[in-house]
Amino acid sequence: MKRQNHSAADGKSSKAKSRGTVSEKTEASAKEKSSEKKKTGSSGSMARAVLVQGSILAAASIIAKIIGLIYRIPLTNILGDDGNSYYSTANEIYSIILMISSFSLPLAVSRLMSERLHKGFIRSAYKVFLCAMRLSVFSGVILALITYLLAGVITKNVMNLEYAKYGLRVLAPAILIFAITGTFRGFFQGFSNMVPTAISQLIEQVVNAIVSLYGAYVMYDYGMELAGKQGNELLGPSWGAAGATFGTVVSVTVAMIIMMVMYSRFFRDFRKEIREDHTGHRESARTIYRALILTILPIVLSTLVYNISNVLDQGIFNAVLKSQGYTEKQYATIWGIYSGKFRVLMNVPLSLASSLGPAVVPSLTAAVASGDKKSAVATVHSSTRYTMIITIPCALGMAALGGPIIQMLFHPESGLALSAGIMEAGAAVIILYSLSTLTTAILQGLGKLKEPLIHNLVALVVHIAVLYVMLRVWNLNIYSVLYANALFALIVCILNAVSIRRFIYYRQEYRKTFVVPAAASIIMAFAAYLVYQLFHLFLGNTVPTLIAILAGIFVYGIALVAFKGVTKAEIEKLPKGELIVKGVRKMGLMR
């Protein structure tokens, strides 16, 4: 909420920076600045700027995910595991349709605008935004109508969960609303300003939590009344899921209004910069649309292939289990545990990599446009290391305390052993998905849009084949999904790393990025588990779990410093960093 209270000040500050930057950019000065950057070593400052903007968006996303985690606890209690399955199914299909209609627009708009702003082509940059807005409205209307009309066909024939159609129909209007919201976010991200996106995401999630819970509560009761009349026990959770999805529609609408207000305030001053663009560079609408489509298509296809695996996983999982004699309620319950518990918790650390992507893309685009290889390398290095330092301990900590965390948050009446097993087996998925998400964004920022698509297609083919064999031949049930997803992300990581090395002749440093965080995380996981087992003997579950988490954070920090995974300068940049350095020195871990 502090971010919200200071949003006006942040907006003015970011506007001032943007105006100063835009007004100075001409073709000649851009070249001069490029050469100056190389001489003065601006690569470090660009990398720091990426981390600052990425940290703003990451902090907002993590807070939003925590809010999402908190409200999913009572939502799970309202809907149950089978209701969670309907809710997750509707959202998965909705997310895939968003990727086709508008999910890539923020990235495409920010990339194309950043490229033009860097050269001083302000009018062309603004025209990118206008053309993108028209495109988003057109695609949003078409796909919203298709989604509403074909919801029943998709959920019944593709997902084998017919009653998820109610939730999907409710979500249909959100496709158009999100397309407009995403274009506004891409506009600000083109200026490397993540604050508007961060603020709107936070408020969006708060509204979503409140409305979703109320909608689920009201509509679940309505569904149970229908169930009593029609004799179908699935109507209660399916209508409850539909009520929960209404929270998404309302929250995205609120986010759109916020972005429109911020844009109107920003545009008052930005209009002057447009008029003062004397570069003489003009682009036709046809040229802009062509650039947008050529940028969007590879990103859409790459993102679609990358994320459609979740929908395919559920479709294959449900179909195989149905053929093995499971009822819809049984396989819906299993999938509900996976999607409503593990994936909700997994999204918290994953939000870091997802947030760094929008910050990395415009910065890398600017570095490539100016030929500043040092800045590109520094950005890739710092963002990758930052992601791994946070993601690896989160993944191993969730594996070590999977059962206690599930019990503390969701209080399941049944299925605790399965939930804990999924948490333990899913650690690799969290780490690899974080890295593959970030490296995909890095390639897109470098202007290499086809490579992620090819890599994701190769990984998807292998993923589907392995998943089917694990389900049908080895009977690994839901664990098949986890192992196949880990393999998918691993293949993408390897192929992305090879491409990044080929394009900028860069190879990620391993010790501080992977080895030290992994070693410190293993020690942390054992320490947290032992602390939990000790206090669990006489304090139940919740208090020991919280103590174990705090102990794990402390042990990880100490181990990271002891293994020289972070430097004194890096610690001092943290809040109360100087105090932390003094404490670490007293322990004899740092000179």
C-alpha positions, 0 to 999 in steps of 0.5 A, spaced: 500 500 500 505 504 500 507 504 493 500 506 492 500 512 496 507 514 493 504 513 486 503 520 484 510 522 486 513 516 482 509 517 476 512 525 476 519 522 477 518 517 472 515 522 467 521 527 468 526 522 467 522 520 460 521 527 458 528 528 459 531 522 455 526 523 450 527 530 448 535 529 448 534 523 443 536 525 436 539 520 431 546 524 432 546 524 439 544 517 440 550 515 436 554 519 441 551 517 447 553 510 444 560 511 444 560 515 450 557 509 454 562 504 451 568 509 454 565 510 461 563 503 462 555 504 462 554 497 462 554 496 469 549 502 470 544 499 465 544 492 468 543 496 475 537 500 471 534 493 469 535 490 476 531 496 479 526 496 474 525 489 474 525 489 482 520 494 482 515 489 478 518 483 481 516 486 488 509 488 486 508 481 482 511 477 488 506 481 493 500 480 488 502 472 488 502 472 495 495 476 495 493 470 490 496 465 495 492 468 501 485 468 497 486 461 494 486 458 501 479 460 503 477 459 495 480 452 496 476 451 502 469 453 498 470 450 492 474 443 494 479 440 490 474 438 484 472 445 484 479 448 484 480 443 478 474 447 474 477 454 476 484 452 474 481 449 467 477 455 465 483 460 467 488 455 463 484 456 457 483 463 458 490 464 459 492 461 452 487 465 448 490 471 452 496 469 449 493 469 442 490 475 442 494 480 447 499 477 452 505 478 447 502 486 446 506 489 452 512 485 450 512 487 443 509 494 444 515 496 449 520 493 444 518 497 438 517 503 442 524 502 446 527 501 439 524 508 436 525 512 442 532 510 443 533 513 436 529 519 437 523 517 433 518 520 438 512 520 433 513 513 430 514 510 437 507 514 439 504 511 433 506 504 435 502 505 441 496 507 437 496 501 432 497 496 437 491 499 441 487 498 435 490 491 433 488 489 441 481 491 440 480 488 434 483 481 436 480 482 443 473 482 440 473 477 436 477 472 440 472 474 446 466 472 442 469 465 440 471 463 447 464 465 449 460 461 443 465 455 444 466 454 451 462 448 452 465 445 446 473 446 448 471 444 455 468 437 454 472 435 448 479 438 449 479 438 457 474 432 458 471 437 464 465 439 461 462 443 467 468 448 466 464 451 461 461 456 466 467 459 468 470 460 461 464 463 459 464 468 465 472 470 463 470 471 455 469 479 456 476 479 460 480 477 454 478 484 450 479 488 457 486 485 458 488 486 451 487 494 452 490 494 459 496 490 456 497 495 451 497 501 456 502 497 460 507 496 454 507 503 452 510 505 459 514 499 459 517 502 452 520 508 457 523 502 461 518 505 467 515 499 470 511 503 476 504 503 472 504 496 471 506 494 478 501 499 481 496 496 477 497 489 478 497 490 485 490 493 485 488 488 480 490 482 485 487 485 491 480 486 487 480 479 484 481 476 491 475 480 494 470 479 488 473 472 487 471 469 494 464 473 494 463 470 487 465 463 489 461 463 495 454 466 492 455 461 486 457 455 490 450 455 494 446 457 487 450 451 484 448 446 490 441 448 489 441 446 482 445 440 484 439 438 489 434 439 483 437 436 478 441 430 482 448 432 479 453 433 485 458 437 480 454 443 479 456 446 486 463 446 485 462 448 477 458 454 478 462 456 484 468 456 480 464 460 475 463 465 481 470 465 482 472 467 475 468 473 475 473 476 480 478 476 474 473 480 470 472 485 475 479 486 477 482 487 470 477 492 468 479 496 474 486 495 472 484 498 465 481 504 468 488 505 472 492 505 466 488 509 462 488 515 468 496 514 468 496 514 461 492 521 460 496 524 466 503 522 462 500 524 455 499 531 457 507 532 457 508 527 452 504 531 447 509 536 447 515 531 446 511 529 440 510 536 437 518 537 438 520 531 434 524 534 428 528 528 426 523 528 420 522 520 421 515 518 419 512 511 418 506 509 415 500 505 419 502 499 414 509 499 416 507 499 423 502 494 423 507 490 419 512 491 424 507 489 430 505 483 427 512 480 425 514 482 432 508 479 435 507 472 431 514 469 433 513 471 441 505 469 440 507 462 437 513 461 442 509 463 448 503 459 446 508 453 445 511 454 452 504 455 456 500 450 452 503 444 455 499 446 461 493 445 457 495 439 453 498 436 460 491 436 463 487 434 457 492 428 456 492 426 464 484 426 464 483 422 457 488 417 460 486 416 467 479 416 464 481 410 460 484 407 466 477 407 469 477 413 473 471 418 474 471 425 472 470 427 480 476 423 481 481 425 476 478 432 477 480 432 484 487 429 483 488 435 478 485 440 483 491 438 488 496 439 483 493 446 480 490 449 486 496 447 491 502 446 488 502 451 482 499 456 486 505 456 491 510 455 485 507 461 482 510 465 487 518 464 486 516 464 478 513 471 478 521 473 479 523 471 472 516 473 469 517 480 472 524 481 470 523 479 463 519 486 461 525 489 464 530 486 460 527 486 453 527 494 452 534 494 456 537 489 451 533 492 445 537 499 446 543 495 447 543 492 441 540 498 437 547 502 440 551 496 439 553 496 446 555 489 447 558 490 454 551 492 457 547 486 454 552 482 457 552 485 464 544 485 463 544 477 462 549 476 467 546 480 473 538 478 471 540 470 471 544 470 477 539 474 481 533 470 479 537 463 481 539 466 488 532 467 489 529 461 486 533 455 488 532 456 495 525 457 494 524 451 490 528 447 495 525 450 501 518 448 499 521 441 497 523 440 504 517 443 508 512 441 502 507 437 507 507 442 513 506 448 508 500 445 505 497 443 512 498 450 514 495 454 508 490 449 506 488 444 512 486 439 507 481 433 510 485 428 505 490 428 500 496 431 504 501 425 502 499 426 495 500 434 496 507 433 500 509 428 494 508 433 489 511 439 492 517 435 493 518 432 486 516 439 483 522 443 486 526 442 479 520 444 475 520 451 479 528 452 478 528 450 471 521 454 469 524 460 472 531 460 468 527 458 461 522 463 462 528 468 463 532 466 458 526 466 453 525 473 454 533 475 454 533 472 447 527 476 445 530 482 447 536 481 443 531 481 437 532 473 436 524 471 436 524 465 432 529 461 436 525 461 442 519 458 438 523 453 435 526 451 442 519 450 445 517 446 439 522 441 440 521 441 448 514 440 447 514 434 442 519 431 447 515 433 453 508 430 450 511 423 448 515 422 455 508 424 459 504 419 455 509 414 456 509 415 464 502 415 464 500 410 460 506 405 461 509 407 467 503 409 471 506 415 475 499 418 475 500 426 477 508 425 478 508 424 470 506 431 469 511 434 474 517 430 471 515 431 463 515 439 465 521 438 468 524 435 462 521 440 458 524 446 461 531 443 461 531 442 454 528 450 453 534 452 458 539 448 454 537 450 447 536 458 450 543 458 453 546 455 446 543 461 442 545 466 447 552 464 447 552 464 439 549 471 439 553 475 444 559 470 445 557 470 452 557 464 457 554 464 464 558 464 470 557 458 474 559 458 481 556 464 484 550 463 479 548 456 480 553 452 485 553 457 491 546 458 491 545 450 490 550 448 496 547 454 500 540 452 499 541 444 500 544 446 507 538 451 508 533 445 506 536 440 511 536 446 517 529 448 516 527 440 516 530 439 522 528 445 526 521 443 524 521 436 526 524 439 533 519 444 534 513 439 531 514 435 537 511 439 542 508 445 538 503 442 532 504 444 525 503 452 524 508 455 529 514 450 527 513 451 520 513 458 521 520 458 525 523 453 520 522 458 514 525 463 518 531 459 520 531 457 513 532 464 511 537 465 516 541 459 514 541 461 507 543 468 508 549 465 512 551 460 507 551 464 501 556 469 505 560 464 507 561 461 500 562 468 497 556 468 493 555 475 494 560 481 495 560 486 501 558 491 495 552 487 493 549 486 501 550 494 502 545 495 497 540 492 501 535 495 506 539 496 512 545 493 508 551 496 512 548 493 519 547 486 515 555 487 513 557 489 521 553 483 523 556 478 518 563 481 520 562 479 527 561 472 525 567 472 522 564 471 515 567 477 511 573 481 512 
